[in-house]
Amino acid sequence: MKIKDEINWETIFSKKSLSYNIIGVLVAVVALKGFMVPNNFLDGGVTGISILFRVLFNIDISLFLILLNLPFIYVGFKKIGKTFAVQTLIDVLLMSFLMKILYIPVVTEDKLLIAVFGGFLIGLGIGFVIRGGAVIDGLEVIAEYSTKKLGLSSGEIILIVNSLLILGATLQFGIEAGMYSILTYFTAMKTTDYVVDGFEEFTSINVISGHEDDIKDLIVNEFGKAITVYKGERGYLPDSFHIKSDCDIITTVVTRLELIRIKQAILIKDPKAFIFIQSIKEVTGGVVKKTRIHY
């Protein structure tokens, strides 16, 4: 879906957006100059390609960070929106400028520390920038655009590109460097996910029970959670397909810290309860935490 909009300068220069973007860019520059670039450690995406090209062509990495991101910024402009594209362009230019002028000493030459802390910091920087409404590594933008054309998911496209990148690192720097690049990329990816999605993951618990009223009372009155009840049918077993009965499907959303306690309490009420659990990325509104929203 195309989102055509005018450039929203108020959004770009809002305090929240500026804070996220400036902090994200600064952290990414520290990761690149203090850990990854001096030691030829590759992350995934555009930053990794830029580090590889820097070694191959002996040209300042700042130039590659700009040139390689430009196609992604253009796609973002056409497919996501003008505000996103302008904000991304500003962040990429700022990062390239800071890479050129800031002096950051090499923090360590220990390969494991570089992979872990370099990956953590670059992931942290990317995550903050995404929270600010932009990107400093546009691979995911182009992956989203290519999904329909290539018949692959965004994750598959990113995996293919990064696999080729790590193969290039292995050929250029050796097998050990390739393995450390995998560790760097994994650390960065997980850190970015935590920053963007939050450390407090939410989970949907769905319960089908013969003691449905007791389960509803437990979740709402003892745990203080809102529930949604779907009307369904149970039965349809292989040996008794025609036997069925109406049932309530009780659904609630909890944090991962609450998950085990609620699940155990449900099984105490009904040891035969059928429970299925789903991870969810985001929750808006309703009663999820102790702060309640009244309608």
N, C-alpha and C positions, 0 to 999 in steps of 0.2 A: 504494500500500500504506500503510495506516495504521499508525503506530508509537505505541502507547499505552504510556506509561510514567509513573512517578512522577517528581516533580521531584528531580533529583540535585544537591543543593546542593554536594556535594563536588566535582563536576565544574565547576559554575559558579564556585566560589571557589578552584579549584586555581591554583597559581602560574602554570602555563603558560597557562591560559585567561585569567586576570586580566591577565597581561602583554600577551598579544595584544590583548585587548579594550580595555584602557586606552590602550595605544600607538595602536591603530587609531582610537579615538574622538578622541584628542588631535590626531593628524595630520589627520583629517577636519575638525576645528574650525579648525585653522590654514589649511587649504585654503579653507574657506568664508569665514572672516572676513578672512583676509589677501589673498585673491585674488578669489574668485568673487562673493560677495554684494555687496561695495561697487561692483563694476564690472558687475553684472547679467549675469554669465556663467553659462550653464546647463550643468549636467551632465545625464545621463539620469536616469530613474527619479524616486523620491520627492524627492530633493534638488533636482533641476531643477524639478519642479513646485512645490516649496516656494518656490524663489527667484522663479519667475514669479508665484505668488500673492501673495508679499510685495509685489511692485511693483504688482500690480493692485488689491489691497485695502488696501495700506499698513498691514499688521499684522505684528507681529514674527514672523520666520521660525521661531522656536522652537516656536510654537504649531502651525504647519503640519507641522513635522517629527514632532510627536507625533500629531496628528489623522490625517494621511495614512498613517502607518505602522500605526495601530491595526487596520484591516481585515486587513492582511498578517500582523500578529502573531496575530490570531484564527485565520486560515487555517493558519498555522504550528502553532498550538496543536492544531488538529483533525487536521491531516494529517501533521505531522512529529513533534511531541512536546512535552510540557510543559516539559522542560528547555530546549529550543531557544527556545520562546516566552518563557519567563521571562528567559532570558539576553538575548534580543533586546530585550525591554521595558526591561530595566536599561540596556542600551547606548543605546537611543534616548532615554530619560529623561536619562541622563548627558550625551549630546551636546547635547540641548536646554538643559540646565542650564548647561553650559559656554559654549554660544553666548550665553547671557544674561549671564553674569558675567565672562567673560574679556575682557580688552582685548588685542586683537591689531591692531597698526597695519597699514594697507594697505601691502603690500610693494612693489607696482609698479602703474603704470597702463598699461604697455605691453601692448597687446592680445595680441600673440603670446606674450609671457612668461606672461601670465595663463592663456591657453589651454593652454600646454604644462606649466608648473609647477603651475598650479591643478589641471589634469586628472591630472597625475602624483600629486600629494599626495592628492587625494580617492580616486583608485584605490588608492593605497597604504594609506590608512586603511580602505577597504572590504575590501581583501584581508586585512589583519591581523585584522579582526573576524571574517571568515569562517573564518580559520585558528583563531580562538578559539572557534568553534562557534555563531556567531550572525550576524546581519546588521544593518546600520543603514540599509539601503535595501531594502525588502521587495518590490520589483517582481518579482524572480525567483520569489519564493514564490507570488504570485498567478498568475504566468504558468504555473507548474507545475500549479497547481490547475485552470486554465482550459483546459489542453491537450485534455483529453478532451471537455469541454463544447463547445468551439468548433471542434474538429478542426484546430487549428493547433499547431505546435511551440512550445516555450517561447521559442526564439530569434525566431520570427516574431511572437509576441505582444509581446515586448520591443521589437522593431524597430518595430512599428506604434505603440506607445505613445510611444516616443522620437521617431519621425518627427512625430507630432502635436505633441509638446512643442517640437521645433525649429521647426515651422511657427508655433506660438504665439510663440516668441521672435522669429522673423522679422517677424511681423505687429506685435509690440509694440515691438521695438527696431531693426528694419531688417534688410536682407539681410546686411550685413556681420556683425552680431551673430549671426545664424543660422548663418553659415559658421564663425565662431569657436566657436560652441557645438558644431558637429559635430566640430571638432578637439579640443575639450575632452573630449567624450564618448569619442572614439576613444582618446585618450591614457589616460583613466581606465580604459577597458575593457581595454586591453592591459596596463596596469600591474597591475590586479586579477588578470588571468589569470596573469601571471608570479608574483605573490605566492602565489596559491592553488595553482597547478600546479607551481611551481618553475621556475627558470631552466634547469635541466638537463633538457631534454626527452628522452624515451625514444622509440626507434624500433624497430619490428619489421622484421627483414630475413628474407625468405623466398626460398629458393634451390632451383631444380630444375636438376640438372646430370647430365650423363653421367659426370662424375668425382666422384660423390657422396662416396666415401671420402676423397678428397683434400680436398674442401671441409670435411668434418667435422673432419678432422685440423687443417686450417688454423684454423678458428674456435676449436676447443677448445684445441689445444696451442700455437698461435702467438699467439692473441689472448686466451686465458684465459677464454673465454665458454662458458656452458652452452648446450646446444642441445636442441631437441625435434624429433623426427623423426616425420612423418606418412607413412603409406603411401598412395600415390595412383596415378593412371594418367596417362600423358601420351600425346599423339597427338590424335585426333579433329579433324584439320585438314579444311578445306572440300573439298580435292581428294582426300583420302585418309581419309575419316571412319572407315573400319573398321580402320585400322591404329592399334594402341595398344600400350603396354608399361607394365609396372609401374615405379614410380619412388619415390624418397624425396623428401619435401618437408622441407627442412632449415630450421628456424626458430630465430632467436636474437634477443635484445633488446640494443640498444646505445644509448649516448648519441649525441647529434648530433655531438659532437666525434670520435667513433670511426667514424661512418658512412662517410665518404668513404674512409678507409684500408682498412676491411674490404671495402667494395665493390670497390675497385681490386685488392686482393689476390685476391679471388674471380675477377675477370675475367682476371687473369694466369694463374690455375690453369686456368680454362675460359672462353675468350673467348665461347663460345656459351651460357653459363649464362643461364637465365631467372631474373631477380631482380625481385621486387616488394616494395615498401617501404610500411609503414603507420605513421602517427603514433599513439602511444598516450598516454593521459593519466597513467596511474599504474602502477607496478610494485611488487609486494610479494613478498618472499621470493625464493628462487632465487639465481643467481649473475649479477648485473648489473654490479656494480662489482668492484674487486679484493678487497673484503671478502667472504669466502665463507661460505655457510651450509651446514652439514653436516646431513644427515638421519640 
